Every structure is written in structure tokens, then in C-alpha cells.
Amino acid sequence: MQKTQATRPFSEIDGPRGRPFVGLAPDFLRDPISVLTEGFERYGDLVAYPFGPRRGPLRNVVVAAYHPDAVQFVLTETERTIGRGPSSTRVLGEMIGSNLMTTDGAEWRRQRRTLQPLFTPRRVAHYTELMHREAERIATEDVPGPGSEVDLHLLMLRYSLRMVGAALFSSNIDHIGPELHQLIPLTNDLIIARTTTPVRLPLGVPTRSNRRFERVHRQLYSLIDRIIAQRDGHPADEERDDILTRLRTARDPETGDGLSSQEIRDQTLLMMMAGHETTATALTFALHQLGRYQDIQDAVAGDGTDGTDGAGGTDPVSVVDHAQRRDTLTRATLLETMRLHPPVYMTEHAATEDIELGGHHIPAGTALFLSPWVTHRHPDFWPDAERFDPTRFLGAQDRHRYAYLPFGGGPHVCIGEHFALLAATVLLSTLLRHYRITVSSSEIAIQQTGNLRPDEPVLATLHPR
């Protein structure tokens, strides 16, 4: 890094002091969004957060960058001067193996080259009909009856699990739902606890926390192994074209090498866990917002085509066209929902060499936080930021590219973005064609365990249209 005369030292980055021996660790574990938001509101676009003692070898100061210019630098400098957060990435890898979320450098580039062709918009469009089929099942089979009250989050978890199961394995994996939905928040809790502990002992040391971590790790891999074995044990009547098949036949375009059995296992576990939970969360918050704002809901319900052939059947061409257009109110509603409630509300990175960020010197090895939750509310880019307004995403948008990052950005932008948006758009269009939604409360209590999710049932009444 070439320092300029205007570059200020690392020690001059403002931030809260925290407690003498633990810094902000207890506050962050309890309510990370409040810690990040209050830091931004008090100290501005670049904030230093202390974790651990104020002095000595265990002192650790993490810098959070909130302005889109700094966000862009962190995300686009990946592979040059910025890497993944070494602490969180290492712990995540201990839990779910070597995949696109836990690797870096040459290993990540090889995996990304191999997997990218599986998730292009054209390839993803292949799954539209099965998404529409599962959305229709939710609307016609899983709602108890006219005017019934349902838990929106439970309903959306069911849809996303069925949809991911069909796309990944050509299988119905409803039976694993209770086990998976119990394991995911437990997994997130254990990862956060291990990441933030000041002294992290090797997993081979049989402490109580290590034994719990290893037990959940084994449960996750037992689950994915059972699903794959069940799928492979029942040959299909016709050749499968699911994502597992494509993973097995994928090749690195530069070397021609495929993925090992362990890599396929790790990638599949990641896709099953992350793909279904984040989609379900985004849909839950979107439906809740529409339940609050009936005028917007009515407009979305009448937004373009409803994806049918006019006689109640599926028209795949119409579904694809509507779900992948960028100028629909349905899509804008999802984007605005993820602005206010990004499922991934924070990511960790690290400076791999000395850099300048926000006018300050950042030493190599410094951990860096980005927070879509905070940046999505930056008043310089989002006027009246707490207001739900899908029209922000209609028409020409003259705003900073990195003021909005629910799927990340730069080289590591989420590979599943097209898949997730398509699945969510299809469900939203289908369900609103059948029902008008009213909600029981104006707010959703949120749980901040790794990813954002509701902390209690999200009750709503579905009235047939």
C-alpha cells in the first residue's frame, strides 16, 4: 500500500471502548445488529470495534466499513489485498467442509470455475417448472382451509426445502425438515461461539464445546449422506438432470478436472443448508410486508402474468419470462425486502497486506466487517430508509452499485443469486394469485444466529381471492 500524506493511523479510527477485558464480545454475541448500527450512527462510515482485552497479545480490533465506496474496495479487492475472514472461514470449514463459502485463493477459483456454468440464468431457468409445481403444492395442499391462520415462515421453509430437494436430488426430502430446521440454528450458534472465543482450542481437545461442535458436524454429514444414498438407491425412470448429477459431471474448463466425492458432498451440504434457509427467510419477510401494506400486495398480485396458461395450468415460458424480468413489481418487492432484512446481515473479511480504507491505514491481518443491514440504511443513499417502498427498484436507479449487496459483490458474489430470485419470484406470484394475506403483527422478532431469521412464528391469515 502506498500511503498518502492524508492517510490517518489505525489508532485514530473511532469506535466504542467496550469492557476492559472482553471488549464488545458479550454485546456482539447478544445483539450484533444493534452493535453495528449504533457504531455507525455514532462514529460514521468506518468504526473500530474492540474484542478481547484493551492491551496485550489477545487484543483484537475489528474494523467495520459501511460506506459503499469502502464496501466496493473490500469486495473487489478479493484475491489481491483482501481475503475472507480467517477466523470465521476456518470455523465454518471445520463444520461444513471445503466449499465455495469456506475456501479462498487458487482452491476457491478452481471450485468457482467448475460450478459457475451450473448456475447461469439459462441453466437456472430449467428449474422454473419444478419451482412452480412446488409453489402450487404450497398454495393448494398446505394451507388448511379458507381463511386459515398459518405460520408464514414454516410454510416458506417447507416450500424452499421441497424446491431445493427437487432441484438438488430429484427427490422429496420433506422427511428431513424437522431435523434440518433444528440443526441449522444450532450450527450457527456453535460457529459464532467458536469464532468469537478469545482462545480457540483444536477440536481434538475434548472440551464440552468441542464435543458439541463435533457432534453437530457428524449429524450434518450423516444427514446429507442419507439423502444422497436414498437418491442413488432409487434409480430414476429417466435420466436425471438435477444439480447433484451436474456436480458429478462438472469439469474445470481450464484443467478438465472434476470434483472429488468429498467436494461434491461438501458443496451439496452447503447448497442444501444455505439455499433453502435464506430463500425461506426472504420470502417470509416479503409476505409479511405485503400483509402490512395491502395496496402494494394488490399491485403485486396483479403484476403482469401470473404464470398460468389461462386455464389454470402451468405455462413454463410465461413463468420464466415473468420471474426473470428485472422490471416487475414482484421482483422489486423481493429486492426491497432484502434491503430491509438481508438474510446475510454481516460478512467478515481480512486485510492480507497493509491497505488504506476510508482514509485510514489498516495493517495486514486486520479483520474487516461489512454489514448489508447497515449499508442498506445509509441515509446518503437510501432516503427514508426504514420505509418499505418497492418502487426504489423500478426504472432507472441512479445509486452506488455497492449501496445494495444482499448477495455480496465482486468475485465472490453469491453463485446462487439467480436461482434464489427465481424461486422466490415464482412462489410470491403463485401464492398471491390464490390468496390475500393479512398479518397478525406489524413487526417480526428476529434471530441473529449466523443468518437472519424469525425468532417466533410469523402468523398470517390467508383469504382466498
C-alpha positions as CSV (number, residue, x, y, z in Angstrom):
1,M,0.0,0.0,0.0
2,Q,1.3,3.4,-0.9
3,K,0.4,5.8,2.0
4,T,-0.5,9.3,1.2
5,Q,0.1,12.3,3.5
6,A,-3.6,12.3,4.2
7,T,-3.7,8.7,5.5
8,R,-4.5,8.6,9.1
9,P,-3.2,6.0,11.5
10,F,-5.2,2.9,12.5
11,S,-5.3,4.1,16.1
12,E,-7.4,7.1,15.1
13,I,-10.4,5.1,13.8
14,D,-13.2,6.0,16.2
15,G,-15.3,3.4,17.9
16,P,-16.8,2.2,21.2
17,R,-14.4,1.2,24.0
18,G,-16.2,-1.9,25.2
19,R,-15.5,-3.6,28.5
20,P,-11.9,-3.7,29.9
21,F,-11.2,-7.5,29.4
22,V,-13.7,-8.7,26.8
23,G,-14.4,-5.6,24.7
24,L,-17.7,-5.8,22.9
25,A,-17.8,-9.6,22.7
26,P,-20.8,-10.2,25.0
27,D,-22.8,-7.4,23.4
28,F,-22.0,-8.6,20.0
29,L,-23.0,-12.2,20.8
30,R,-26.3,-11.0,22.2
31,D,-27.3,-8.4,19.5
32,P,-24.8,-7.9,16.7
33,I,-27.1,-5.8,14.6
34,S,-27.6,-3.2,17.4
35,V,-23.8,-3.1,18.0
36,L,-23.1,-2.5,14.3
37,T,-26.0,0.0,13.8
38,E,-25.2,2.1,16.9
39,G,-21.5,2.2,15.9
40,F,-22.4,3.6,12.5
41,E,-24.9,6.1,13.9
42,R,-22.3,7.4,16.5
43,Y,-19.0,7.1,14.7
44,G,-19.7,7.1,11.0
45,D,-18.6,5.1,8.0
46,L,-15.5,3.4,9.5
47,V,-15.7,2.1,13.0
48,A,-13.3,0.2,15.2
49,Y,-14.8,-2.5,17.5
50,P,-12.6,-4.0,20.3
51,F,-12.9,-7.6,21.1
52,G,-10.9,-9.0,24.0
53,P,-8.6,-7.1,26.3
54,R,-7.6,-3.5,25.6
55,R,-3.9,-4.3,25.7
56,G,-1.7,-7.4,25.3
57,P,-1.4,-10.3,22.8
58,L,-5.2,-11.1,23.0
59,R,-6.2,-7.6,22.0
60,N,-8.3,-7.7,18.8
61,V,-9.8,-4.7,17.0
62,V,-12.2,-5.3,14.1
63,V,-12.9,-2.5,11.6
64,A,-16.4,-2.2,10.1
65,A,-16.8,-0.4,6.8
66,Y,-20.3,1.0,5.9
67,H,-19.9,3.4,3.1
68,P,-20.4,1.9,-0.4
69,D,-17.0,3.1,-1.6
70,A,-15.3,1.2,1.2
71,V,-17.6,-1.8,0.6
72,Q,-16.7,-1.8,-3.1
73,F,-13.0,-1.8,-2.2
74,V,-13.3,-4.7,0.2
75,L,-15.3,-6.8,-2.2
76,T,-13.5,-6.1,-5.4
77,E,-10.0,-6.4,-3.9
78,T,-10.7,-10.0,-3.1
79,E,-7.8,-12.2,-4.2
80,R,-5.4,-9.2,-4.1
81,T,-5.3,-7.4,-0.8
82,I,-8.4,-8.7,0.9
83,G,-9.3,-12.2,1.8
84,R,-12.1,-14.0,3.6
85,G,-12.2,-13.6,7.4
86,P,-9.7,-16.2,8.5
87,S,-11.4,-16.9,11.8
88,S,-15.0,-17.3,10.6
89,T,-13.9,-19.1,7.4
90,R,-11.8,-21.6,9.3
91,V,-14.5,-22.4,11.8
92,L,-17.2,-22.7,9.0
93,G,-14.9,-25.1,7.2
94,E,-14.5,-27.2,10.3
95,M,-18.3,-27.5,10.3
96,I,-19.3,-27.9,6.7
97,G,-16.1,-28.8,4.8
98,S,-14.3,-27.3,1.8
99,N,-16.8,-25.5,-0.5
100,L,-17.4,-22.1,-2.1
101,M,-18.0,-20.4,1.2
102,T,-15.0,-21.7,3.0
103,T,-12.2,-21.7,0.5
104,D,-10.0,-18.9,-0.8
105,G,-7.3,-18.3,-3.4
106,A,-6.5,-20.9,-6.0
107,E,-8.7,-23.5,-4.4
108,W,-11.7,-21.2,-4.5
109,R,-11.0,-20.2,-8.1
110,R,-10.9,-23.8,-9.2
111,Q,-14.2,-24.5,-7.5
112,R,-15.9,-21.4,-8.8
113,R,-14.8,-22.1,-12.4
114,T,-16.2,-25.6,-12.2
115,L,-19.5,-24.6,-10.6
116,Q,-20.3,-21.3,-12.3
117,P,-21.7,-22.9,-15.5
118,L,-24.3,-24.8,-13.4
119,F,-25.9,-21.5,-12.2
120,T,-26.2,-19.3,-15.2
121,P,-29.6,-17.7,-15.8
122,R,-30.2,-20.1,-18.7
123,R,-29.3,-23.1,-16.7
124,V,-31.3,-21.9,-13.7
125,A,-34.4,-21.4,-15.8
126,H,-34.5,-25.1,-16.3
127,Y,-35.9,-25.4,-12.7
128,T,-38.7,-23.0,-13.1
129,E,-41.4,-25.6,-13.8
130,L,-40.5,-27.6,-10.6
131,M,-40.4,-24.4,-8.6
132,H,-43.9,-23.5,-9.9
133,R,-45.1,-27.1,-9.1
134,E,-43.9,-26.8,-5.5
135,A,-45.4,-23.4,-5.1
136,E,-48.7,-24.7,-6.3
137,R,-48.5,-27.5,-3.8
138,I,-48.0,-25.0,-1.0
139,A,-51.0,-22.9,-2.2
140,T,-53.4,-25.8,-2.7
141,E,-52.3,-28.6,-0.4
142,D,-50.5,-27.0,2.6
143,V,-53.0,-24.2,3.5
144,P,-55.5,-25.8,5.9
145,G,-58.6,-24.1,4.5
146,P,-60.2,-20.8,3.5
147,G,-59.4,-18.0,6.0
148,S,-57.0,-20.2,7.9
149,E,-54.1,-18.8,10.0
150,V,-50.7,-20.1,9.1
151,D,-47.1,-19.6,10.2
152,L,-45.6,-18.0,7.1
153,H,-42.0,-19.0,8.0
154,L,-42.9,-22.6,8.4
155,L,-44.8,-22.6,5.1
156,M,-41.8,-20.9,3.3
157,L,-39.3,-23.4,4.9
158,R,-41.5,-26.2,3.6
159,Y,-41.6,-24.7,0.1
160,S,-37.9,-24.0,-0.1
161,L,-36.9,-27.4,1.2
162,R,-39.1,-29.2,-1.3
163,M,-37.9,-26.9,-4.1
164,V,-34.2,-27.4,-3.2
165,G,-34.7,-31.1,-2.7
166,A,-36.3,-31.5,-6.2
167,A,-33.6,-29.3,-7.8
168,L,-30.6,-30.9,-6.0
169,F,-31.7,-34.5,-5.8
170,S,-34.8,-35.0,-7.9
171,S,-36.2,-36.2,-4.6
172,N,-38.8,-35.3,-2.0
173,I,-36.9,-34.6,1.2
174,D,-39.8,-33.4,3.4
175,H,-38.9,-36.1,6.0
176,I,-35.6,-34.3,6.9
177,G,-37.3,-31.0,7.5
178,P,-37.7,-31.2,11.3
179,E,-34.1,-32.5,11.8
180,L,-32.6,-29.9,9.4
181,H,-34.6,-27.0,10.9
182,Q,-33.3,-27.9,14.3
183,L,-29.7,-28.3,13.2
184,I,-29.3,-25.1,11.2
185,P,-29.8,-22.6,14.1
186,L,-27.7,-24.9,16.4
187,T,-25.0,-25.0,13.8
188,N,-25.0,-21.2,13.5
189,D,-24.8,-20.8,17.3
190,L,-21.8,-23.1,17.6
191,I,-20.0,-21.4,14.7
192,I,-20.5,-18.0,16.2
193,A,-19.4,-19.1,19.7
194,R,-16.3,-20.8,18.4
195,T,-15.4,-17.9,16.1
196,T,-15.7,-15.3,18.9
197,T,-13.9,-17.2,21.7
198,P,-10.6,-15.5,22.6
199,V,-8.7,-18.8,22.9
200,R,-9.8,-21.4,20.3
201,L,-8.6,-24.9,21.2
202,P,-8.2,-27.5,18.5
203,L,-11.2,-29.7,18.0
204,G,-9.2,-32.7,19.1
205,V,-9.2,-31.3,22.7
206,P,-12.3,-32.9,24.3
207,T,-13.8,-29.8,25.9
208,R,-17.6,-29.7,26.2
209,S,-18.0,-27.1,23.5
210,N,-15.7,-29.0,21.1
211,R,-17.7,-32.2,21.7
212,R,-20.9,-30.4,20.8
213,F,-19.4,-28.9,17.7
214,E,-18.1,-32.3,16.5
215,R,-21.4,-34.0,17.3
216,V,-23.4,-31.5,15.1
217,H,-20.8,-31.7,12.4
218,R,-21.3,-35.5,12.3
219,Q,-25.1,-35.1,12.3
220,L,-25.0,-32.7,9.3
221,Y,-22.8,-35.1,7.3
222,S,-25.0,-38.1,8.3
223,L,-28.0,-36.2,7.0
224,I,-26.5,-35.4,3.6
225,D,-25.1,-38.9,3.2
226,R,-28.6,-40.4,3.9
227,I,-30.2,-38.1,1.3
228,I,-27.6,-39.0,-1.3
229,A,-27.8,-42.7,-0.6
230,Q,-31.6,-42.6,-0.7
231,R,-31.5,-40.7,-4.0
232,D,-28.9,-43.1,-5.6
233,G,-30.7,-46.2,-4.3
234,H,-33.8,-45.4,-6.3
235,P,-32.8,-45.2,-10.0
236,A,-35.0,-42.8,-11.9
237,D,-37.2,-44.0,-14.8
238,E,-35.5,-41.4,-16.9
239,E,-32.1,-39.8,-16.9
240,R,-31.8,-37.2,-14.1
241,D,-30.8,-33.6,-14.7
242,D,-30.6,-32.4,-11.1
243,I,-27.8,-30.4,-9.6
244,L,-26.2,-33.5,-8.0
245,T,-25.9,-35.0,-11.4
246,R,-24.4,-31.8,-12.8
247,L,-21.9,-31.7,-9.9
248,R,-20.8,-35.2,-10.7
249,T,-20.2,-34.4,-14.4
250,A,-18.9,-30.8,-13.9
251,R,-15.4,-30.1,-15.1
252,D,-12.9,-27.3,-14.6
253,P,-12.8,-25.6,-18.0
254,E,-9.1,-24.8,-17.6
255,T,-7.8,-28.3,-16.5
256,G,-10.7,-30.7,-17.3
257,D,-10.6,-32.0,-13.7
258,G,-13.9,-32.9,-11.9
259,L,-14.8,-32.6,-8.3
260,S,-13.9,-35.4,-5.8
261,S,-16.6,-37.3,-4.0
262,Q,-15.8,-35.3,-0.8
263,E,-16.0,-32.0,-2.6
264,I,-19.4,-32.9,-4.1
265,R,-20.6,-33.9,-0.6
266,D,-19.4,-30.5,0.8
267,Q,-20.9,-28.4,-2.0
268,T,-24.2,-30.3,-1.7
269,L,-24.4,-29.8,2.0
270,L,-23.7,-26.0,1.6
271,M,-26.4,-25.7,-1.1
272,M,-29.0,-27.6,0.9
273,M,-28.4,-25.6,4.1
274,A,-27.8,-22.1,2.7
275,G,-30.1,-22.3,-0.3
276,H,-33.2,-23.2,1.4
277,E,-33.0,-21.2,4.6
278,T,-32.1,-17.8,3.1
279,T,-34.8,-18.1,0.4
280,A,-37.4,-19.0,3.0
281,T,-36.4,-16.1,5.2
282,A,-36.6,-13.6,2.3
283,L,-40.0,-14.9,1.3
284,T,-41.3,-14.8,4.9
285,F,-40.3,-11.1,5.3
286,A,-41.7,-10.3,1.9
287,L,-45.1,-11.8,2.6
288,H,-45.2,-10.2,6.0
289,Q,-44.5,-6.8,4.4
290,L,-47.2,-7.3,1.8
291,G,-49.6,-8.4,4.6
292,R,-49.0,-5.0,6.2
293,Y,-49.4,-3.0,3.0
294,Q,-52.5,-4.2,1.2
295,D,-52.3,-1.7,-1.6
296,I,-48.8,-2.9,-2.5
297,Q,-50.0,-6.5,-2.2
298,D,-52.8,-5.9,-4.6
299,A,-50.5,-4.3,-7.1
300,V,-48.1,-7.3,-6.8
301,A,-50.9,-9.8,-7.2
302,G,-51.9,-8.1,-10.5
303,D,-48.3,-7.7,-11.6
304,G,-48.0,-8.9,-15.2
305,T,-48.6,-12.5,-15.9
306,D,-49.5,-14.9,-13.1
307,G,-47.6,-17.7,-14.8
308,T,-50.6,-19.7,-16.0
309,D,-51.9,-20.6,-19.4
310,G,-55.3,-19.0,-18.7
311,A,-56.9,-22.3,-17.8
312,G,-55.1,-22.9,-14.5
313,G,-52.2,-24.9,-15.9
314,T,-48.5,-24.1,-15.9
315,D,-47.1,-22.1,-18.8
316,P,-43.3,-22.5,-18.3
317,V,-42.4,-19.9,-20.9
318,S,-44.7,-17.3,-19.2
319,V,-43.3,-18.2,-15.7
320,V,-39.7,-17.8,-16.8
321,D,-40.4,-14.6,-18.6
322,H,-42.2,-13.0,-15.6
323,A,-39.8,-14.4,-13.0
324,Q,-36.6,-13.3,-14.8
325,R,-37.7,-9.8,-15.9
326,R,-35.9,-7.1,-14.0
327,D,-38.7,-4.5,-14.1
328,T,-41.6,-6.3,-12.3
329,L,-43.1,-5.1,-9.0
330,T,-42.9,-8.7,-7.8
331,R,-39.1,-8.7,-8.2
332,A,-38.8,-5.2,-6.8
333,T,-40.8,-6.3,-3.7
334,L,-38.2,-9.1,-3.1
335,L,-35.3,-6.7,-3.6
336,E,-36.8,-4.1,-1.2
337,T,-37.5,-6.8,1.4
338,M,-33.8,-7.9,1.2
339,R,-32.8,-4.3,1.6
340,L,-34.6,-4.0,4.9
341,H,-34.0,-7.6,6.0
342,P,-30.9,-9.1,4.3
343,P,-30.7,-12.8,5.2
344,V,-26.9,-12.4,5.4
345,Y,-26.7,-9.2,7.6
346,M,-22.9,-9.3,8.1
347,T,-19.8,-10.8,6.4
348,E,-16.2,-11.0,7.7
349,H,-13.1,-10.3,5.6
350,A,-9.4,-9.6,6.3
351,A,-6.6,-7.4,5.0
352,T,-3.9,-9.7,3.6
353,E,-1.5,-6.8,3.4
354,D,-1.4,-3.2,4.6
355,I,-4.2,-1.2,2.9
356,E,-5.8,2.2,3.0
357,L,-9.5,2.2,3.8
358,G,-11.7,5.2,4.4
359,G,-8.6,7.4,4.7
360,H,-7.0,5.3,7.4
361,H,-4.1,2.9,7.4
362,I,-5.2,-0.7,8.0
363,P,-2.5,-3.2,9.0
364,A,-2.2,-6.6,7.4
365,G,-4.2,-9.2,9.3
366,T,-6.9,-6.8,10.4
367,A,-10.4,-8.3,10.4
368,L,-13.0,-6.3,8.4
369,F,-16.8,-6.4,8.8
370,L,-19.3,-5.5,6.1
371,S,-22.9,-5.2,7.1
372,P,-25.6,-5.1,4.4
373,W,-28.1,-4.3,7.2
374,V,-26.3,-1.0,8.0
375,T,-25.3,-0.1,4.4
376,H,-28.8,-0.7,3.2
377,R,-29.9,2.0,5.6
378,H,-27.2,4.6,4.8
379,P,-29.0,7.9,4.6
380,D,-26.8,9.2,1.8
381,F,-28.1,6.5,-0.5
382,W,-31.5,5.5,1.0
383,P,-33.8,8.4,1.8
384,D,-36.4,7.5,4.5
385,A,-34.5,4.2,4.8
386,E,-36.9,2.4,7.2
387,R,-39.9,2.8,4.8
388,F,-40.9,-0.2,2.8
389,D,-41.0,1.0,-0.8
390,P,-40.5,-1.5,-3.7
391,T,-40.6,1.4,-6.3
392,R,-37.0,2.1,-5.3
393,F,-36.1,-0.8,-7.6
394,L,-38.3,0.1,-10.5
395,G,-37.0,2.0,-13.5
396,A,-33.6,3.6,-13.8
397,Q,-31.7,3.5,-10.5
398,D,-29.0,6.2,-10.1
399,R,-27.3,4.9,-6.9
400,H,-24.0,3.4,-5.9
401,R,-23.6,-0.2,-7.1
402,Y,-22.4,-1.2,-3.7
403,A,-25.1,0.5,-1.7
404,Y,-27.1,-2.7,-2.1
405,L,-25.4,-6.1,-1.5
406,P,-27.8,-8.9,-0.3
407,F,-25.8,-11.3,-2.5
408,G,-22.4,-9.8,-1.8
409,G,-20.4,-8.5,-4.8
410,G,-17.1,-8.7,-6.6
411,P,-15.5,-12.0,-7.5
412,H,-17.3,-13.8,-4.5
413,V,-20.8,-12.6,-5.4
414,C,-23.2,-15.4,-4.5
415,I,-23.4,-18.1,-7.2
416,G,-27.0,-18.9,-6.3
417,E,-28.4,-15.4,-6.8
418,H,-30.3,-16.2,-10.0
419,F,-31.7,-19.4,-8.5
420,A,-32.8,-17.7,-5.3
421,L,-34.5,-14.8,-7.0
422,L,-36.3,-17.1,-9.5
423,A,-37.6,-19.4,-6.7
424,A,-38.8,-16.5,-4.6
425,T,-40.5,-14.7,-7.5
426,V,-42.3,-17.9,-8.6
427,L,-43.6,-18.5,-5.0
428,L,-44.7,-14.9,-4.5
429,S,-46.6,-14.8,-7.8
430,T,-48.3,-18.1,-7.2
431,L,-49.3,-17.6,-3.6
432,L,-50.7,-14.1,-4.2
433,R,-52.7,-15.4,-7.2
434,H,-54.5,-17.7,-4.7
435,Y,-54.7,-15.6,-1.5
436,R,-54.9,-12.2,0.0
437,I,-52.7,-12.1,3.1
438,T,-53.2,-10.3,6.4
439,V,-50.8,-10.4,9.2
440,S,-51.2,-10.5,13.0
441,S,-48.4,-8.2,14.0
442,S,-46.6,-5.2,12.4
443,E,-43.1,-6.5,13.3
444,I,-41.2,-9.7,13.2
445,A,-38.9,-10.6,16.1
446,I,-35.6,-11.6,14.6
447,Q,-33.0,-14.1,15.5
448,Q,-29.4,-13.2,14.6
449,T,-27.7,-16.6,14.6
450,G,-25.4,-16.5,11.6
451,N,-28.1,-15.5,9.1
452,L,-31.2,-13.5,9.9
453,R,-34.4,-15.5,10.6
454,P,-37.7,-15.0,12.5
455,D,-37.4,-15.8,16.2
456,E,-41.0,-16.9,16.6
457,P,-44.0,-17.9,14.3
458,V,-45.0,-15.3,11.8
459,L,-48.7,-15.6,11.9
460,A,-50.9,-14.6,8.9
461,T,-54.4,-15.3,7.6
462,L,-54.8,-16.4,4.0
463,H,-58.1,-15.3,2.4
464,P,-59.0,-16.9,-1.0
465,R,-59.1,-14.3,-3.8
